[in-house]
Amino acid sequence: MRAVLVPVKSFRSAKGRLAPVMGPEGRAELARELASRVLAAAKPLPLFVACDDGDVADFAIARGARVLWTPGRGLSAAVGASVVHLARRGFELVVVAHSDLPFVPSLAEFGRPGVVTLAPDRVAQGTNVAAVPAASGFRFSYGPGSFDRHRAEAERLGLVWEVVRDWRLATDVDHPSDVPLVR
């Protein structure tokens, strides 16, 4: 059994690095639009959203996701706790996809049982999508350099890992220069 987990930050505070080219309402609207695309890409798999914001929770529920409430944990800890929760519910593989992927294809076939599968960002620094064996004890470590840290974590656990290089998964919206990709 596999599931998709999408961590979603409060829309009010999302995409702060885009402030030089977009106001708060525009950033919130963009964050909602991108998250909608990623949630839709999860179908037909069971879908979970890790969040600590009521508006995000309502948004997720309206799109068929189940909410995993993760207040004050930060991205890495929220994802880790959510994957542990999903392992306890019987899921074997969890696909973690960030909510800012404008060209995300279907996530239904991403990853393989027993294997850590990583899709890096365009510069192979960040990890945009990761599939991990749910009960493996995988420790997530997001932020600059996460792609290398996640590969090292798979090796630490003795897990086979593979890399998926797909421009649709590598393209995220983090910087002002990324905005023309979606406008």
N, C-alpha and C positions, 0 to 999 in steps of 0.2 A: 504494500500500500504506500502510495506517495501523496504528498500534500505540497501546496505552494504557500509560502510565508512571505508576506510583503510588509516590511517595516515602513510605517508612514508617520512622518513628523507633522506636528500641528501646521495646518495650512497658513495660519497667521504668521508663523515664523519661518516657513520654508523658503528656500532659495535666496537667503540673505545675500549671497555673493552676487546676485543679479541686480542689487539695488542701484548700481550706477546707470543701468539701462531700463529699469522697470520699477514702478511704484509698488507699494504693499498689496494693493488689490490685484494688480496684474500678476504679481508673483504667486499670490494665493490661487488665482484662477488657473495659472499655468500648472501649479502643483496638482490641483484637482484633475485637470485634463490629462496630465501624464500618468497620474495614479490610476485613473480610469482605464487607460490603455493597458497598463500592466495587470490590473485585476482581470480585465477581459481576456488577456493572454493565458490566464490560468485554467480556463475552462477546458475540459470538464472535471478537472481535479478538485478535490476539497481545497478551499481557499481560506486562509487565515490572515488577519492583519494584526500586527503588533503595534500598539499605539498607547498614548497616554493623554489623549485629547478627545473630549466628547463629540466635537464636530466631525473629527476623523472617524470615530466609532460609528456615528450615524451614517456617514458617507459609505463606510465599508459594509455595514449591514444592508443598506439600500441596494448594494451591488452583489449581494449574495454571499458575502464573506462572514466568517465568524471572527469575533474580536478577542484578542488575547491582550488583556490590560497589563501594561508594563510601565507603571509610573516611575519617573525619576531614575531610570536605570542607564540611560545612554544607549546608543545603537548596539554596540557589541554585546553588552549584558542582556539587553532586551531580546536580541535574536537568540543568544545562547539559552536563555530561560524558556523562550518559546519553543525551541527545538526539543529541549528536554521534555516539556509538557506534551508535545506531539508524539515523542517516542513513548511516553507513558500511555498515550491513547492508542498505541498500536501502529503508528506510522513507521515504516521502515526507511523511507527516503524523504528528505525535506528539501525542496527547491526554494532557496532564499533569493528573491529578486528585488532589487531596489526600485523605488516607485518613480524614477525619473528617466525611464527608457522610452524615448518617443517612437522607436521603430521595432519594439519588442515583438518577436514572432510568438507562436504558440509555445508555451512552456511545458506542455503535456508530456513531451518525450525527452525533456532535458535531463541528463544524468542517467546513471545506471546503478542498480542495487549494489551495495558494497564498495562503491567507488566514490571518491571525492572528485567532483567535476567543477572546474572553475572557468568562468568567462570574465576576463579582465576588461578594464576600460581601454580606451584608444591608445593610451601611453603605457599600458601594462603596469600601472601603479596600484590602481584600485581594483576591487572585486565587485563587479556589477551583478553577477549571478553566481550562486554556488549551490551545488547539490551535495548533500552530505548524508551518510548513513545516520539516521536519527539517534540511535543508541550508542554511537561511537565515542561520545565524550568530546567531540570536536569543540575547540575553543576559538570563537570568532574574535578577530582583532581588526576592526575597520579603521579607516583613516589612511593617510598617505603611506604607501608601502604595503598595504594589506594583501595584495596579490602574492608577494613573496612570503609574507608571514603565514598566509593560508596554505601555501604549498608546503612550507616547513612544518606546519601543524599536522598535515596529512602524513608526512614522513615520520614525525614524532610518534604518531599513533600506529605506524606500520600499515597505513592504508594506501592502496593504489590510488594515484591521482592522475587526472588528465585535464588538458586545457582545451577549451572550445574557443576558437578565434572566429567570431562572427561579427561583422560590422554593426549588425542590428542590436546585438547585445553589448557591444563595446561603446556604442554611442549613448552618452548620457548628457544631461543638461546641468552643468555645474558653474559655468563661467559666462560672462556677458557675450563672448564670442560664439557660444553655443546657441544663443537665442534664435538666430536666423534659421537654424535647423528646423524649428517648429513654428515659425511665423511666416 
